[in-house]
Amino acid sequence: MTTIASQAAHYMLRFESLFDSGRALAFPCDERGEVALDALSERARRNYLYARIVVGREFAVPAVRRAYDD
């Protein structure tokens, strides 16, 4: 069985800005979009939690993407 942390190198959960083209926040995740919060730095954890709160107001619904996709 693989863990989120081991799969995180392969997938990213990407929150695209609704107002600033090219601006986004992205976090390592598994193929289901689950982010290992304990593996994030404190700053990344705060950014992740913020992005989740403002979905629909500042960021679009996040998408799971292969890490090499842009």
N, C-alpha and C positions, 0 to 999 in steps of 0.2 A: 504494500500500500504506500502510495506517495503522499507527501504532506504538502500543504500550501506553500511552505517556505521553499521546498525543493522544486515546485512547479513555477514559483514566482519569477524565475529567470526567463520563463518562456511566454508569459502573459502579462499584460498591463491593463488596468482599469483606467480608462481615460475619460475625463470630464472636460468637454469642449466649452469654451466661453460662448455665451449667447450674443455678446456685444463686441468682442475683440477678436477678429479672425486671426487664427494662429495661436491664440492664447489657450492653454489647457493645463490641467493638472493630471498627472498620471502616477499610478501606484502599482507595484508588483502584486499580482494576484494569481489565483489558480484559474482553470478553464471555466469555472462557474462565476468568476468575478469576486470571489471571497478574498479579502485582504487580511494578511496576518498582522494585526495591529501591533503585537509585541515585537515584531521584526522591524518596524518603522522607527525612525528617529523621532524625537519629541516634536520637532518642527513638521516633519512629514505627517505625523499622526494628527496634529492640529489642522494642517491643511486638508487632510482627508475628511476629517469630521466636519470642517467648515464647508467643503465642497458638497458633501451629502445634504447638509442643511439648506443650501441655497440652490439645489436642483430646481429648475423651472423659473428661477428668478435671476440667477447669474450664470449658471452652468446648465448645459443640456443633460439629459439622462445619460449616465455613463455607459460606455461600450467596452466590452472585453475585446482586446486585440492581441494578436501575436506580438511579442516584444519587438520584432524587427519591422513591423508595419508602422507607417507614419500616419 
